[in-house]
Amino acid sequence: MTLCLKSFVVALALAVSGCAGQNTHDLLNKTTVTVPAADIAATHEIFVATTRQKATKDPRQVFDGDRSLTTSFARVDVTVPKIHQVGAIERARGSANSNPAKDFTAKDVAFYADAPQFAKAVGADIAMRGDRALVFVHGFNNGFDDGIYRLTQIAHDTKYPGTPVLFSWASSAKTTGYIYDKDSSTAARDDLEATLRMLAKTKVKSIDIIAHSMGTWLTMEALRQLAITGDRDLGGKLGYVILASPDIDVDVFKKQMIRYGKPDKPFAVLLSGDDRALKLSSFISGDKPRVGDYGNAADLASYGVSVVDLTKTKGGDGGLNHAKFADNPILVQLLGDRLRAPAGLASDEPDPTQLNNLGQGLGKAVGSVAEIVITTPFKVLTIATGG
C-alpha cells in the first residue's frame, strides 16, 4: 500500500465518526416511552424542508438518503432531557428506543401536503415566537436524524428566540459517500433558495443561517443565486450568516464572495487548523485547501467576512474537531449571546470585554484556557476563553 493510500485509509477511519457517528439513523422509537414531565427540560418544534425521499424501507428514519426532485415539508417535535449538558447530543445507541429522561427524543412528526401549507404553518410560528427564523443546513455524512438533533441542540443551548428550520439535503449518511453527498448538496441549491424566499414572504424580520461543513457549499451557492437575481439580502430580511467548518475550496469561495459582494450584515466564517474531517476532504480534492482549515484569515477577511479561528479551542467529537461551534460548551454560549441580538442591531465586531468576561466565568468549569482569534476586515481580536 502506497503512503498516499495509507494516509487516505487512516483519514477515512478517523472520519467514520464523521459529522454524525451513528450506525443507524432511526429518528422515531419503535414503542412509546413515557417519563415524568419533570424529566424533560423542553420540547422544540423543528420545521423541515428537505430534498430527501420519504423512508419506505425503514419508516422510523422518516426521510432517508435518496434524492427527491421536489422539496418535502414536515415538523418534528423533539424533547430534550433535563440531564442534558450544553454542547452534547444525548442519544440512544443503535436502533434502541430513546428514553426521554436521558436522550433527545423525537415524539411527533407532522407532514405538510405542499409548500403553501408549510408556509402558513411556519409563518404562524414565526409570528408567535418573535419574528425570527434560524435556518440550519447540515453537512456531509448526516442522516435526517442527525440534522434534527443538531438543530434541536443548537436552538436549545443558544436559547435562540425564534423558529428553528432545518434544511435537510439528501446526504447518504455514509463515510464513503463524499462524491454522492457533494452532488446531492449541489442538486439542492434551487430548493434552498426557494425555501429562503418562502420564509422571506412571511412576517419574519430576520432569517439567520447556520451552515456546517458541506452544507456551507450549498448555502453559498444559494446566496450566490440570490445575488445574481438582485435579491441577495432577501428584501432586507437576511440576518446572520455563519459558515462553520466550511468544506469549500478556497478559490471557489473567493469567487462566490466576489459574485455575492461584501455583506451588509454580520457574516462569519468559523475555521480550525486541526479539523481532521477537512484534511480528508482536501485529500479527496487533490490537496486543495478548504476554507475551514485555511491558514490565512486576513485573506478571507478581505472579502468582507469575519473569520473566527477556533484552532486553540477543544472539540467534543472525539478528536475530529469538525463541530466545535456546536459541541464546545463555551463556543455554543458565545454563539447564543451573538444570535440573541438581531443582526440588524449587531456590529460586525463582537464586544471583547463581554467575550472575555464570559470566557473567564466558564473557564472555571472547563478547567483550561484557550483563545479565539477573530479577524475582521479592519482588525484582529484575540479573545481568552475557558476551553
N, C-alpha and C positions, 0 to 999 in steps of 0.2 A: 504494500500500500504506500503510495507516494505521501510525502509530507503534507502537500496541499490537501489530499483526500483525507488524511488523518485529522488535519485541522478541521475540516468540514464535519467529519463524523463527531468529533468532540463538541463542536459548536452545536450540532444538531441535538446531541444528547442533553446539553445544557438547556436547549430551548424546549425540550419535552414538557417542562413545567410551563413554558411559554407565557402567553398573556392569560391563559385560562388555567390549565393544570388539572382538569377533571377527566377521569376516564369515561364517564358517561355525561350526557347533557340533559338529563331529566330535569324539568322545571317543576312539574306537579307531583304530588305524593300519590302513591297507589291507594292509600286509605287516609281518611281524615284523622289528624292527630289534634286532640283538644287539650289545651293547657289553661290554667287560670289567667285571667286578664292582667293580673299583677306581674306576670312573667313577660309581658310584651311591652317594649319601650315605645313603639309607634307602628302605624300602618301607613305605607306610602302607596299612592296610586301612580303607576308609571304608564304614561301614554306611549304608544308604539306605532311607528311607521316602519315597515320592513319590506325588503325585496327578497325575502326567503319564501320558500314554499311551505304550506302547512304540512306538519309532520303527519304522515299516514301510517308508516310502519310502527312508530312509537309515539302515539298521541301525547304522552307525558312530556315530550320535548316541546310541544305546541307548534314551533316552527323549526325546520331542520336546515341543513346546509345547502340544499338545492336552490338554484336561482329561479325566481319568478320574473316574468317580463312586465308585471304590474306591481304596484305597491299595495300591500295589505295593511290593515289598521286594527289595533287592539288596545286594551288597557289591562294591565296586570296589577293586582293588589298584593303587596308584599309586606310581611310583618318582620320587624327587627326585634331580636330578643333583648331582654333587659340586661343580660350579661355582656352585650356587645362592647367591644373595645374599639376605640377610634382607629381607623386605618385598616381594620380587619374585615374579612367577609367570612363569618362563621357558617360553615356548610356541612351537610351530611355527606358521608363518604359514598361514592359509587351511586347505586340506584336505591339506596336505603331511604326510608321516609325521613323527611325533615322534622325535627322536633322544634316547634315554635319557641319553646323555652330556651333552646340552645342555638338554633340555627335561623338564618334568613329563610323565610318560607313563603312561597307563592301560594296564596289561598284561593284566589278567584281570577278568572280570565274572561274578559268580555270582548267580543269581536264586533267590528263595525262593518256594515254592508258596503260602504263606499266612502270616498273622500268627503263629500258634503256632510254625511252623518258624523264622521270623525271630527271634522272641523267644528261642527256645532257643539260636540261634547268637550273637546279640548278648549274651545273658545270660552265655554261656560266656566270651566275650571280655572282658566287664566284670569277671568274677570273676578272670580271668587277669591283667588289666592293673592292677588296684588299686582296683576297686570305685567307679570314677567314670566318668561319661559326659559328653561335650561335644556338645550339640545345636546345630547351626548352621542358621539359617533365612536364606536368601539374599534379595536384593532384586529390584527392578524391572529389566527388560531383561537377564535372565540365562538362558542356556541351561543344560541339565543339566550340561554340561561345566564351565561357569563355577563352579557351586556345588561340584562335586567338587574342582576345582583350588584354589579359595579355601580350602575347609576343610582340604585337604592342607597348604597353605602355613601356615595358622594353627596346625594341630596340630604341624607340623614346627618352625616358628620359635618358638613359645611353649614347646616341649618339654612339651606337655600330658601329664600322667601318667595317661591313661585312654583310653577308647574314643570315637573320633570318629563322630558320627551326623549325616548330612545329612538335613534335611527339605527336600525339593525340591518346591515347588508349581509349577503349570503357567504359568510366565511364557512369553509369546510370544517373548521374546528379540528384540523389535523396539522401536526408539525410539518408533514411532508406536502402540505397544500399551499405553499407560498405562492406559486405561479397562479394557481386557481383563485386564491384569495385576491391577488393583485388584479386579475381580470374581473372578479366579482365586484370589487370596490370601484373599478373604472366603469363598469356597466351600470352602477347605481348613481352616477353623477346627476342625471336628469331628475331622478326620483328625490334625491336630497334637495336639489334646487326647488323642485315643486313643493316639497314639504315646508321648506323655509318660507316660500311665498305664501303658502296656505296659512301658516302661523301669522305672517305679517298682515293678513287680511282680517284677523281677529282684533279685539280691542287691546292686544298686547302693546306695551310701551317699550319693552326691551327683550330681545331674543339673544340670549347668551349661548355661546357654543364652546363645549369642551370636546376636543377630538384627541384620540390616543393612537399612537403607532401608525399602522397603515390607514387608519381612519382619518389621519391628517391629510394624506394624499387625496382622499375622496373629498374632504372638506375644502381643501384649497382649490380643487378643480371646480366644485360647485360655486365657490366665491368668485373664481375667475370667470365662470359663465355669467354670473350676475353682473360682474363688472362690464363684460362685453355688451350686455343689454342696456347698460347705463343705469343699473339699479343695484350698485354694489353694496349699499347700506340698507337695502330693503325699506326704502322710503323713510330713512332715519331711525328705523326700529332695530337695526343690528346693534347689539351691545358688545360685551366682551367676546373676544376670540382667543381661546387658549389652546395651543397646539402642544401636547405633551408627548415627548419622545418621538418626534416626527420621523417616520420612515419614508423620507423623501430624499432623492438625490439632491445635493446642494445646488447644482446648476439648474435643475428643474425648478426648485423652489424660488431661486432668484428670478427666473423667467416668469413664474406665476405671480410673484410680487410686483414685477415691472408692469404686467398687464393689470393687476388689481390696483396698484398705486399705493402711496403711503396712507396708512389707515388714519381715520379720523377719531376712532375710539381705541381704548386700550387693547393692544394686540400682542400677545405674549407667546414666545417660544420657550418651552421648558426642555433643557437638554442635560445630558450627563455623560461625561467622558468614560464612565465604567459600565455603560449599557451593553451587556453581553448579547442581548437579542439583536441589537442593531449591528453588532460585529458580524453575526450570521447573515443579516440582510446585505451588508456591504460585500461579503464574500460572494454571495449569490449574484450580486450586481456587478461583479468584476472589480472588486476592491475600490469602488467609488464611495466617497464619504457620504454619510447620511446626515441630515440636518440635526438629528437627535443626539449625535455624539461629535459634532463638528467642533474643532478647536479654536475657531476664530469668531468669537462672539461679536466683535466690533464690525466685522464684515457683514454679518447678518443684520445687526442693528442699523446699518446704513440704509436699509430698505424700509425703515420706519417702524420696526418692531422692537419690543423689549425682550432681551434674551436673559433667561434665568438659568444660571449654571448650578445644577444640583450635585455635581460630582462629589463634593465633600460631605454630602448627607447620606444617610443609610436608606437602603430599600428594604422592603419586607417580603420580597418574593423569592427567598432562598438564594440570594446572590445574583439573580438575573439583572436586577437594578433597572427594570424597564417600566415600573409603575410607581415610582417614588411619589409622584404628585398626589396619589390617592392612598397609598399604603403606609407612608411615613406620617405618624400622628401629628407632628409639628407642621409639616407641609400642608396637610389637609386643613388644619385650623387656620393657617396663614391664607390658604386659598379661600376658605369660608369668609374670613374677615374682608377679603378683597371683593368677593362676589356679592356680599350683602349690601355694599354701596353700589347703587345703579351706575352703569358705565358712563352715562352722560354727566354724572357728578364727580366721577373719579379722575384724578390726574394720571398722566402717563407714568408717573414715578410714585412708588409707594412711600409712605412716611417711614424713614429708617428708625425713628425713635419708637414708633408703635411696634415695628417688627422686632427691634432689639428687646423691648420690654416683654413681648410675648415669648420670644425665644428663650430669654433668661428664666422666665417663670416655668415654662415647660421643661427646660433643661434639667431642673431638679428631679423630675420624674424619670427622664430618659437616662440621665447619668453620663452624657458625653456632649462635647461641644463640636459643632461643625459650622460651616459657613455657606451662605448662599451669595453668589455674585450676580448682581443684576446690571446688565449693560444696556443702556438706552442710547438713542441717537445723540444724546447730549453729555452723558456722564456714566461713570461706573460706581456702583454702590456695593460695598461688602457688608453683609448682614450676619451677625453672630446668632446662631440658633442653638437649640438644645439637642440636636441629634440629626 
